[in-house]
Amino acid sequence: MNPGFHFRAGRRLRALLALCFLISSRLAAQGVAVNDTGAPPDASAMLDVQSASKGLLIPRMTSAQRMAIAAPADGLLVYDLDTRSQWTCSQGIWTQLAPLPAGSLVFRSDRNDALMNSAGFSFAWPQVISNGQTGLAWQAPPSLSGAPAARQGHVSAWTGTLLLVWGGADGPTVFGDGARYDPRSATWTPMSGVNAPSARQGAAAVWTGSKLLVWGGLDGVTTHTGGIYDPAADTWTPMSTTGAPSARFRHTAVWTGSKMIVWGGSPGAGNTNTGGIYDPATDTWAPLPTSGAPAARASHSAVWTGSRMIVWGGQGGFVTFYNNGGMYDPATGLWTPIPATGAPAARSECPAVWTGSRMIIWGGLGVSDAALFDPASMSWTPMSLVNAPVFRQQHTAIWTGSEFVVFGGTASGSITHTGGIYQPLTDTWTPISTAGAPAARRYHTAVWTGSAMLLWGGETTGGVRLQDGGNLGLPVTGTYYVYQKN
């Protein structure tokens, strides 16, 4: 055996490698098969590995270890633990295979990592996180210096690097301004007001991946105007009102990946079951069909599944609440009713989230149950309430990619600063510690940055509007640095 070839392996692996070596040396013109079926190797393969339950694990190493390989052969393949991708070498030059998409985040212990820069990453911001641990705890909150005026009923979004806050109200004062918060430098920067929408609260907003779309709301009266904010250029572009839905607030909006769908809400007197589809590429509106749509309502829930919009719950009249809804498919232009069997109780003011496979309904006005809806099977599954937070409304709910996080709102008649984290895979709740938590609030906003929940604004006890926020992130065990793929 080549003296340069060294390995440590168990008895079975040594026997397998010896067998492969023996077979390959005796049958040089034939390939070698590794499988559980006894099937011969494919005629075109020197080594044919087959399995329906396991993969092929190639060498794993850090970027520094990869770069330190002496005289790498053409075609050498390794997995880089730092960039989380495969690399191959050709004539001494390493090339990344299937690189992470733009915007992807990678955590490093070095603030100035030349290898990350050479791999197409830029330093984003320092973040105090845990190394391989789970759970969320309150970290240093967003800075108050330069923050927008205290308010509630505003909209917010996470751009990948910035928290955007716009609109809202403080009592009779309605705002038409906003600001951008950068966690990297802990600074606020005012948003341009040129061509911005009129001052309003209760608007609906979506983040497209590059722009913030704001539409509708209440600016003394309900409005059917809106605007598009580009944070890269710090500019606003007015949205066309031609063909737009009627003026309203307490409505919902979802982003399909190319268009914004607006549905329901209150024009000011009564509610509606109308809506519209806005295409920012052409600045045009198309009406949403009402045939088969759920009954008129406001303060309902809405999520986008990747192919359909789901609306559920809401308030139909002064004392009328719904525990039904519908799914709208833009490809067919059709509504499909959501089954009532197994559905949770009727409610409004209940923010919903989409997990990637199911919609989570938890909380809302005057309820004591919760459930997950699976559109693939058109079925509801009850959620565990063990260790769950006290039910509430006017709270925020976000999806981290694996967990459902609830915070704030009005619970048992009081505004609260409590919350909980739900894990769908295990159907379990973990209370959020109140140690270091921000003040109790409702009507605030919350976004997920990829490593923390940033919340801001809202209203606390006594009707006092808030100018501060909170940062619920991974527990403190060390400072790491976030790099973002260019």
N, C-alpha and C positions, 0 to 999 in steps of 0.2 A: 504494500500500500504506500502511496505517496507520503513521505515523511512530513510534508508540509500540511497534511490533512489531519486535523486533530478534533476530536469531539468527545463530549460526555453524554452518555445515553444509557437508558435502561437496557436490561437484558433482551427484551423483545425488539427494541429498536436496533441494537447491535446485530441481532440475528437477521433482521429484515434487511439491513444495509449489506451485511455479508452475503445474503442470498442474492440481493440485487446485483452486487458486484460480481458474484460468481456467474450469474446468468448472463450479465452484459459482457463479461469477458469471454464466455464460451459461445455466446450467440451475438457476435458483434454486429451482425447485419440486422438483428431483430431488436424490437423495443422491449421495455419492461413495463408490466402492468402492476399497479398497486390498487387493490379493490377488495371488496368482501364477497364478490360474486364468482370469482374464478375466470372472468371474461379475459380473453387475450388482449394485448395492446393493439391500438389502432395501427395500421400499417405505416401511417405517416409520422407516428410519434416515437421518439426515442424513449420517453418516459410518459406513461399514460396513467394519471391518477384519477380515480372515479369515486365519488361518494355523494350520497343524497342527504347527509347530515353533518358533514364536517368540511372545512376548507383547507387550503394550503397556506401555511404560515411562513412568510419569508423573514429574513433577518430584520430585527428592529433595533434602531439606534438613534442617538441624538444627531442634530445637524453637525456638531463638532466632530463626533465620531465618524460620521459619513465623510466629511471633508478630509479627515485624517487618513483615510484608506490610501495606502501606497499603491501607485500605478494601477488604478481600477481598470478592469478589463471592459472592452466594449460590450454593452448589453447587461452589465451588472445591475441587479435590481435589489433595492432595499426599501424598508419603510422608515420614514423619518418621524420620530416621536414629537419633534418640535413643530413641524409644519403639518403634521397629521396627514401625510400623503406619501405616495410611492414616488421614488426617484430612480431614474436609470442613467447610466453613464455612456457617453460616446466620445472617443478621442479625448478623454480627460475632462469633458464638460458634462456636468450634471444637469438633467432636465426633469422638471417636476411633472408627474403624470396625474391627470384628473385633479388639478389644483382646487383648493377651496374656492367657492364663489366669492365675488366681490362683496365686502361687508362682513365676511366671517371674522370672528374674534378668536384670538389665541392668547393664552396667558403665559408670561415669561417672568423670570426672577430678575432679569437685567433690564434697566431703564434704557440703555443704549446698546441694543443687540444688533450688531452688524450683519449677522446671519439672517435675522428676520428681515432686515432692510433689503438684503440681496435677494430674498425669496419673494419680494413684492409686498411686504407688510410695512405699515407705518405705525409709529407709536400713537396710541389713542389717549389713554389716561391711566393714572395709577389707581388701583382698586385693592382694597383690603378684603381678602377672600380666604377661604379655607383650602387646604390642599387635600383633595379627595374626600372631604367630609360633607355631610348633608345638613340641612336645616338652615333657617333664615333668622337673622337677628338684626336689631336696629343699629345702624351705623350713623356716622356724622351726617346730619341733614343737609339739604341744599342751602347754600349761602343766602342770607337775607339782604346782603349788600347789592343794590341795584335791582332787586326783585320787583315785579309789577305790584301795583296797588292791591290791597286785600280785596278778594272777590269770591263769588260762588257762581255756579251756572256757566262756567267757561268751558272751552274745549282745550284738549291737549293731545300731543302725539310725540312719539320717539322716532327720531330720524336715523338712528344708528350711532349718532354722536351727540345730538342735542335734544333737550326737552323743549318742546314748543308749547307756549301757553298763550291763549288769545280770547278776548271777549269776556263776558260775564257781567256781574252786577254786584254792587254794594248798596243794598236798599234801593232808593230811587235812582241812584247813579248807575248808568249802564255804560259799559266800556266798549270802545272800538279799537283798543290797542292791545299789545301783547309783547312778549319777550322770549328770548332763547336762553336756556341755561346749559352751560358746558361743564359737565362734571370733571373734565380734565383739568380745568383751571379754576373751577368753582366760581365762575363769573356769569352774570346776567348781561345780555345785550338787548336793547330795545329792538323790536321789529319795525320795519318801515311802515308808515301809515299811508303812503301814497297809493291811491287806488284800492285801499283796503275796504272791506264791506262796512256798512254802517254799524254803529254800536248795537250790540244785542246780547241777550242771554238765551240759554236753552236751544242753541243751534246744534246741528249734527255735523260731525266732521269725520273724514277718513284720511288715512295716510296712504299714498299711492306707491311709496318706495322712493319717491324723489320730491313729491309736493304734498302740501296740506290742502284739502278741499273742505271749505266751510259753506254750509247752506242752511237757509231758514232761520227760525228763531223768533225772538220777541224783542223789538226795539221800540217799545211803546205800543205798537200794534204788531201783529204777526207779519212776517215778510217772506217773499219767495225769491229773494236775491241771495247771492253768494259770491265767493271769491276763491282764487287759487294762489296759494303762497309758495314761493320757491325759496327755500332757505339758502341755497347755494348763491343765489343772486340777491337775496333779501328784497324781493319784489312781489307785488300783488297784481293779479290779473282778474278783472271782473268776469263773472260767469254770465252767459246769456240768459235772459229771462224768457226768450221766445220758446214757447212750448213747455215751459217749466211747470211743475205741479203748483197747485194753489198755495198761498201763504199758510204757514203752520209752525207750531213748535211742539215739543214733546213727541217728536217723530223719531225714526231711526234711519241710519244710512249704513250701507256695507260697501266694501270695495271688492270687485270681482277679479281684479288683476288688470283690467283695462277700462272699467266703467264703474260709476257710483250709482247704486240703487237706493232711492229714497222711498219710504212707505209709511202710511198711517200718520198719526199725530192729530193735533187740534188746531183748526183754523182760528180759534178764539171763542167760538160758540159751537158746542158739539164736537164730534170727532169725524174722521174720514177713513176710508179704506182705499184711497187712491194713492198713486205714487208715480215716479218717473225714473228713467234711466238716463244718466248724464255721461256723455263721452267727452272727456277733456281734450282729446286729440282733435276733435272737430268743433268743440264748443257748442254741442247740440243736445237737445232733450228729446226723448221718446216716451210716450205715455206707458204706464204699467196697466195691464188689463185688470179689470175689476171682476170679470166673470170667474167665479170659483174662488175669489179672494176671501180671506177671513172677514168677519164683521168689522165695521169701523171701530177704531180704538186708538188710545194714546198711552204713553208710558209703558209700552210693551218691550219685549226682548227681541233681538234680531242677531243672527250670526250668518256668516258665509262659509259654506262647507268645502268650497273649491269648485262646485258646479251648481249649487242651488242656494238661495236665500231662505232661511227658516225664520219665521216670525211666530211668536207665541206669547200668550198671556196678555196683560194690559187692562186698561180701564175703558169700558164702553160708555158708561154714563156716570152720574154722580155716585150711585151705589151699585153699579154693575161692573163686575170683574170677570175675566175670562180665564179658563184653563184649557183653551184650544188654540189652534193656529193653523198655519199652512206653509207649504214649501213652494217657492216660485223658481221655475227653471227657465232662464233666459234663452236657452237653446230651442225650447219648444213654445215658449210664451204661455205655459200652462201652470195653474195652481193645483197643488195636491193637498187635501186636508191631512192634518196630523191626527192620529187615532187618540181618542179620549181614554181608552182602556189603559189603566195603570198610570195615567198622567197625574202629576201633583195637583194640589188645590189651586183654585183661581187666585190670581194676584196681579199686582202692578208694581212698578218701580223695582224691578228685579233685573239687574245686569246679568246677561248670560255669556258664556264663553264656549268656544269650539275647541275641542281637544285634538282634532285631526281625524276623529272617528265618531265622536258623540258630542251632543250639546248638554252642558250642565246648567240646570235650573236650581238655584238655591236662594232662599231669602225672598223678600218682597213684603208687601203690605198685608199684615194680618194672617200669616201662614205658619205652619208648624211641620212641614214636610219638604222633601227635595227629591229630585230624580235626574237621571241621565236619559237622553233620548238618542236612539240609534236609528238614523234614517235608512240604513241598509236593510234592517229587519223591521223597520217601522214599529219599534217597541220601546217601552219605558222600563227602566230599572231603578228601584228605590235606592237612595243613598243612605249610608249609615249616618246616624246622628250622635253616636258615641263620641264624646269629647268635642263635638261641633260647637261653634260659637252660638250665642243666643241669637235667635232669628231677628232679622232687622230689615229695614228698607233704607233707601237713599245712601247706600254703601257703594264701594267699588269692588270689582272682581276682575282679576287678571289671570292669564294662563302663562305659565313659565316655560312650557314645553313638556313638562311632566307633572306639574302640580297646579291646583286651583287655589288662589289666594284671595281671601276676603278681608276687608278692613273697614272700620268706621261705620257710619250710618246711625240710624235711630233705632235703638233696641229697648223694648219695654218702656217706651215713652221718654227715654233719655238718649242724648247724643253720646256716643261711645268712642273709645280709642282702643278697643279690643279687636281681635280678628282670629283667623284660623287658616290652616293649610290642609287641603284635602288631596290625598293621593288615590286616584281612581284605580290603579292596579291592585291596591290592597284594600280599597274601600275604607280608609282610615283617616282620621283627623288628628292634627297636632296643633294645640293652641299657640298663638303668637304671644311671646312674652311682652308685657307692657313696660319692662325696664328699658328706658331710653326711647319709648314711643312718643310720637308727636301728640299734640293736644287732640282731644276728642273732636270729631268733625263729621259733617255730612255734606252732600252736594260738592264734594271735591273731585279731583281726577287722579288717575293712577296709570302708569305705563310700566312695561317690563323692558329693561335695557339689555337683557341677555345675561345679567349677573345680579340685578337688583330691581326692586320695585320702587320707583320714584313717585311719590304722591305730592300734591300741592293744592293749596287754597282750601276753599270750602267755608262752612259756617259752623261755629261752635255754640255752646250754651249761651242763651241770652240774645241770639241773633247776631252775634259778633262775627264779622267776616275775617278770614285769616289770610295772612301774607306769607306764611311759612309752609314747610312741607316735611316729608320724611323720606328715609332711605332704608328700606328693608333688604339687606343683602346677606351674603354668606358669612358665617361666623368669623370673628377676628382670630387669625392664627399667624398671619404674616402678610407683608405687602408684596403683591405681584403687579405686573404691568401688562396692560391690555394692548395688543397689537391688532390692527384691523387690516384685512386684505384689501389692497387697492383695486 
